[in-house]
Amino acid sequence: MKVIRAEILGFCSGVRGAVNTAIKSLGEHVQGKVYTLGPLIHNPLVLEKLATEGLDIISEDDFEKLTPQDTVIIRAHGVPPETQKKLQKIGCTIKNAACPLVLQSQKRTAKYAEQDFNIIFAGDKNHGEVVGIEGYAVEAAKSVGRKLNFFLVKDEEEVRSLLEKNLLDTQKKTVLLSQTTFSISVFAKIQNLLEEKLENFEFVNSICPATYSRQTALEKLCKEVDGIIVIGGKNSANTNRLFKTALKLSNHAALIESVDEIPEEFFALETVGITAGASTPDDIIDEVDRILTEKKH
C-alpha cells in the first residue's frame, strides 16, 4: 500500500501555541493546580496525555474551586471578557492561549459593535470561539449605550430567512464576519447573497488561512488516492469539515481519532491519503501512517 499525506495537515499554529503554553505551565513550579478553561483543544488523545501530566479542566460553574495559587489557561478558542473578569477577581494566574486570529476577531467584532453595525456572524452555535467573540460584541455595544445587532447564522438559508423577515435594520451598515474555521464555500454563498440584497454592506473574510489550505490540500489529494482517512477529534469543527469534503470527493472516507479506528477496508486499497484536523498532533499522524504502511490485509 502507498500512503500519501496531504501537503498541509495537523496542528495549526494557534493550537500548537496553546499546547505549548499548557506544557510550559505544567513544567513551571506552581503551588496550586494548572487548569484549562474548558477542553484546551478538540482532541481527546492530546487531552488524555496532558491530564496524566497534571492538567485539569475547569468550567465557569466551578470557579469556586479556584485559589489565587492556581493557574488557568484560556484555550485557543478564547472566552468572553466577562469570564476573564471573574478570573481576575479570584486572583489566579491567567495565561491567555487564545489563537492570535481569534483575538483579532474579538477586537474587530467589538469595533463594529461600537459603530452600530448589523453584525452577521457565520459560525457554529455554542462553539467556544463564537461565544467568546459575541461576548466582546455585547460588551462593546454596552460601553457606548447601544443595542447590539448580532445575528448568528450557519448557512445561506438562515441569512435568507433574516432578510425575508425584515430583521435587519437596513438604515444601518451591515458587516459579515465569521468563525475562523468556518466553511469557505458557505461563507462565499452568504457573502454573494448579502452583496446582492444590501447596499450598505461590507465583509471581512476572517477564515484562518490554515483552514483554507487544509481544504485545498485535501481536494488535491482526493484526486490521487483510492480513499481518504481524516484524523482528528470527532467534536472538532474543522476536522468534521475535512471529513465532509472527503465524503464528497472520495469513494472511501473515514474519520478516526486513533489507529484502532482505521476501517478494515482501507488495508485493501492501493493508495490511501491521510489528512488531519488542526488539533491533531504529529505523533498520531505518524502512527496512522505506519500502521497503514506496515499492516498486511
C-alpha positions as CSV (number, residue, x, y, z in Angstrom):
1,M,0.0,0.0,0.0
2,K,1.1,3.5,-0.7
3,V,0.2,6.2,1.8
4,I,0.2,9.8,0.7
5,R,-0.1,12.7,3.2
6,A,-1.9,15.9,2.4
7,E,0.6,18.7,1.8
8,I,-0.8,20.6,4.8
9,L,-2.3,18.8,7.8
10,G,-2.3,18.6,11.6
11,F,-1.5,21.2,14.2
12,C,-2.1,24.8,13.3
13,S,0.0,27.5,14.9
14,G,-2.8,28.6,17.3
15,V,-3.3,25.1,18.6
16,R,0.4,24.4,18.8
17,G,0.8,27.6,20.8
18,A,-2.0,26.6,23.2
19,V,-0.5,23.1,23.8
20,N,3.0,24.6,24.3
21,T,1.5,27.0,26.9
22,A,0.0,24.1,28.8
23,I,3.2,22.1,28.7
24,K,5.3,25.1,29.9
25,S,2.8,25.9,32.7
26,L,2.9,22.3,33.9
27,G,6.7,22.4,33.9
28,E,6.9,25.5,36.0
29,H,7.0,25.4,39.7
30,V,3.5,26.3,40.9
31,Q,1.9,26.0,44.3
32,G,-1.6,25.5,43.0
33,K,-3.1,23.5,40.2
34,V,-3.0,24.1,36.4
35,Y,-6.3,24.2,34.7
36,T,-7.7,24.9,31.3
37,L,-11.0,26.7,31.0
38,G,-12.8,24.0,29.1
39,P,-11.0,21.4,26.9
40,L,-7.8,23.0,25.7
41,I,-8.3,21.7,22.1
42,H,-10.7,19.3,20.4
43,N,-8.6,16.2,20.5
44,P,-9.3,13.6,23.2
45,L,-5.9,11.8,22.9
46,V,-4.0,15.0,23.5
47,L,-6.2,15.9,26.4
48,E,-5.7,12.5,28.0
49,K,-1.9,12.8,27.7
50,L,-2.0,16.3,29.3
51,A,-4.3,15.1,32.1
52,T,-1.7,12.4,33.0
53,E,0.8,15.2,33.4
54,G,-1.4,17.1,35.8
55,L,-3.6,19.4,33.6
56,D,-7.2,19.6,34.8
57,I,-10.2,21.1,33.1
58,I,-12.4,23.5,34.8
59,S,-15.7,25.1,33.8
60,E,-17.1,28.5,34.7
61,D,-19.6,26.8,37.1
62,D,-16.7,25.5,39.2
63,F,-14.7,28.7,39.7
64,E,-15.3,28.5,43.4
65,K,-12.7,25.7,43.4
66,L,-10.0,28.1,42.3
67,T,-7.5,29.8,44.6
68,P,-5.0,32.6,43.9
69,Q,-2.3,30.0,43.7
70,D,-3.8,28.3,40.7
71,T,-3.1,28.9,37.0
72,V,-5.9,29.0,34.4
73,I,-5.1,28.7,30.7
74,I,-7.6,30.3,28.3
75,R,-7.9,27.9,25.4
76,A,-7.3,28.5,21.7
77,H,-11.0,29.4,21.1
78,G,-10.9,32.3,23.6
79,V,-13.5,33.3,26.1
80,P,-15.9,36.3,26.7
81,P,-14.5,39.3,28.6
82,E,-16.9,38.7,31.4
83,T,-15.2,35.3,32.1
84,Q,-11.8,36.9,32.2
85,K,-13.0,39.4,34.7
86,K,-14.2,36.7,37.0
87,L,-10.8,35.0,36.9
88,Q,-9.1,38.3,37.6
89,K,-11.3,38.8,40.6
90,I,-10.3,35.4,42.0
91,G,-6.6,36.5,41.7
92,C,-5.3,33.3,40.0
93,T,-2.7,33.4,37.3
94,I,-4.3,33.7,33.8
95,K,-2.5,32.6,30.7
96,N,-4.3,33.6,27.5
97,A,-3.5,30.9,24.9
98,A,-6.3,32.1,22.5
99,C,-5.3,31.9,18.8
100,P,-4.0,35.3,17.6
101,L,-6.5,35.2,14.8
102,V,-9.3,34.7,17.3
103,L,-8.0,37.6,19.4
104,Q,-8.1,39.7,16.2
105,S,-11.7,38.7,15.5
106,Q,-12.7,39.6,19.0
107,K,-11.3,43.1,18.6
108,R,-12.7,43.5,15.1
109,T,-16.2,42.4,16.1
110,A,-16.2,44.8,19.1
111,K,-15.2,47.7,16.8
112,Y,-18.2,47.0,14.5
113,A,-20.5,46.7,17.6
114,E,-19.3,50.1,18.8
115,Q,-20.0,51.6,15.4
116,D,-23.6,50.3,15.5
117,F,-23.4,47.9,12.5
118,N,-25.7,45.0,11.9
119,I,-23.3,42.1,12.5
120,I,-24.0,38.9,10.6
121,F,-21.7,36.3,12.1
122,A,-21.2,33.0,10.2
123,G,-20.4,30.3,12.7
124,D,-21.4,27.2,14.7
125,K,-23.9,27.9,17.6
126,N,-22.4,27.3,21.0
127,H,-18.8,26.9,19.7
128,G,-16.4,28.4,22.2
129,E,-14.8,30.8,19.7
130,V,-18.2,32.2,18.7
131,V,-19.4,32.6,22.3
132,G,-16.3,34.5,23.2
133,I,-16.5,36.8,20.2
134,E,-20.2,37.6,20.8
135,G,-19.3,38.4,24.3
136,Y,-16.8,41.1,23.1
137,A,-19.5,42.5,20.9
138,V,-22.0,42.6,23.7
139,E,-19.5,44.5,26.0
140,A,-18.6,46.9,23.2
141,A,-22.2,47.8,22.4
142,K,-23.0,48.3,26.1
143,S,-19.9,50.6,26.6
144,V,-21.4,53.1,24.1
145,G,-25.0,52.7,25.2
146,R,-26.2,50.9,22.1
147,K,-28.3,47.8,21.4
148,L,-26.3,45.0,19.8
149,N,-27.5,43.9,16.4
150,F,-25.8,40.5,16.2
151,F,-27.1,37.7,14.0
152,L,-25.5,34.3,14.2
153,V,-26.1,32.2,11.0
154,K,-24.9,28.8,9.9
155,D,-25.7,28.9,6.2
156,E,-27.2,30.8,3.3
157,E,-30.7,29.8,4.1
158,E,-30.6,31.3,7.6
159,V,-29.4,34.6,6.0
160,R,-32.3,34.4,3.5
161,S,-34.7,34.0,6.4
162,L,-33.3,37.1,8.1
163,L,-33.9,39.1,5.0
164,E,-37.4,37.8,4.3
165,K,-38.4,38.5,7.9
166,N,-37.0,42.1,7.7
167,L,-35.0,41.5,10.9
168,L,-32.1,43.7,9.7
169,D,-32.3,47.5,10.1
170,T,-31.5,48.5,6.6
171,Q,-30.8,52.1,7.7
172,K,-27.6,50.7,9.4
173,K,-24.5,49.4,7.7
174,T,-24.1,45.6,7.7
175,V,-20.9,43.6,8.1
176,L,-20.4,39.9,7.5
177,L,-17.8,38.2,9.8
178,S,-17.1,34.5,10.6
179,Q,-15.7,31.9,12.8
180,T,-12.0,31.3,11.9
181,T,-12.8,27.6,11.0
182,F,-16.0,28.3,9.0
183,S,-16.6,26.7,5.6
184,I,-15.0,28.8,2.8
185,S,-17.6,27.8,0.3
186,V,-20.6,28.5,2.6
187,F,-19.1,31.9,3.5
188,A,-18.8,32.8,-0.2
189,K,-22.5,31.9,-0.7
190,I,-23.6,34.1,2.2
191,Q,-21.4,36.9,1.0
192,N,-22.8,36.8,-2.5
193,L,-26.4,36.8,-1.2
194,L,-25.8,39.8,1.0
195,E,-24.0,41.7,-1.7
196,E,-27.0,41.2,-3.9
197,K,-29.6,42.2,-1.4
198,L,-27.9,45.0,0.6
199,E,-26.5,48.4,-0.4
200,N,-24.6,49.3,2.9
201,F,-22.7,46.1,3.1
202,E,-19.1,45.0,3.8
203,F,-17.4,41.8,4.8
204,V,-14.2,40.6,6.4
205,N,-13.0,37.1,5.5
206,S,-11.6,36.1,8.8
207,I,-11.4,32.4,8.0
208,C,-8.0,31.1,9.1
209,P,-5.6,30.5,6.2
210,A,-4.8,27.1,7.7
211,T,-8.4,26.1,7.3
212,Y,-8.3,27.2,3.6
213,S,-5.0,25.5,2.9
214,R,-6.1,22.2,4.5
215,Q,-9.3,22.1,2.4
216,T,-7.3,22.9,-0.8
217,A,-4.7,20.3,0.0
218,L,-7.4,17.7,0.7
219,E,-9.2,18.4,-2.6
220,K,-5.9,17.9,-4.4
221,L,-5.2,14.7,-2.5
222,C,-8.6,13.1,-3.3
223,K,-7.6,13.0,-7.0
224,E,-4.5,11.0,-6.3
225,V,-5.8,8.2,-3.9
226,D,-8.4,5.5,-3.6
227,G,-9.5,6.5,-0.1
228,I,-9.1,9.2,2.5
229,I,-8.6,8.9,6.2
230,V,-9.2,12.1,8.2
231,I,-7.5,12.1,11.6
232,G,-8.8,14.3,14.4
233,G,-11.3,14.8,17.2
234,K,-14.9,14.0,16.3
235,N,-16.0,17.1,18.1
236,S,-13.7,19.3,16.1
237,A,-15.4,21.7,13.7
238,N,-12.5,21.9,11.2
239,T,-11.9,18.2,11.3
240,N,-15.6,17.5,10.5
241,R,-15.5,19.9,7.6
242,L,-12.5,18.0,6.2
243,F,-14.4,14.8,6.6
244,K,-17.4,16.2,4.7
245,T,-15.2,17.2,1.9
246,A,-13.6,13.7,1.8
247,L,-17.1,12.1,1.7
248,K,-18.0,14.2,-1.3
249,L,-14.8,13.7,-3.3
250,S,-13.7,10.1,-2.4
251,N,-15.3,6.7,-2.7
252,H,-13.8,5.7,0.6
253,A,-13.6,8.2,3.5
254,A,-13.3,7.7,7.2
255,L,-12.9,9.9,10.3
256,I,-10.8,8.4,13.1
257,E,-9.3,9.6,16.3
258,S,-6.8,6.8,16.7
259,V,-5.2,3.9,14.8
260,D,-7.6,1.5,16.4
261,E,-10.5,3.0,14.4
262,I,-9.0,2.5,10.9
263,P,-11.7,0.7,8.9
264,E,-10.5,-2.7,7.6
265,E,-11.5,-1.8,4.1
266,F,-8.6,0.7,3.8
267,F,-6.0,-2.0,4.1
268,A,-7.2,-3.4,0.8
269,L,-6.8,-0.2,-1.1
270,E,-3.7,0.5,-3.2
271,T,-3.3,4.1,-2.3
272,V,-4.6,5.9,0.9
273,G,-4.5,9.6,1.6
274,I,-4.4,10.9,5.1
275,T,-5.2,14.4,6.3
276,A,-5.7,15.7,9.8
277,G,-7.5,18.5,11.7
278,A,-5.8,21.5,13.2
279,S,-5.9,19.8,16.7
280,T,-4.2,16.6,15.6
281,P,-0.5,16.2,16.8
282,D,2.3,14.8,14.6
283,D,2.7,11.6,16.6
284,I,-0.9,10.4,15.9
285,I,-0.5,11.1,12.2
286,D,2.8,9.2,12.2
287,E,1.2,6.2,13.9
288,V,-1.7,6.0,11.4
289,D,0.8,6.3,8.5
290,R,2.9,3.5,10.0
291,I,0.0,1.1,10.6
292,L,-1.4,1.6,7.1
293,T,2.0,1.0,5.6
294,E,3.1,-2.0,7.6
295,K,-0.2,-4.0,8.1
296,K,-0.9,-6.7,5.6
297,H,-4.5,-7.2,4.6
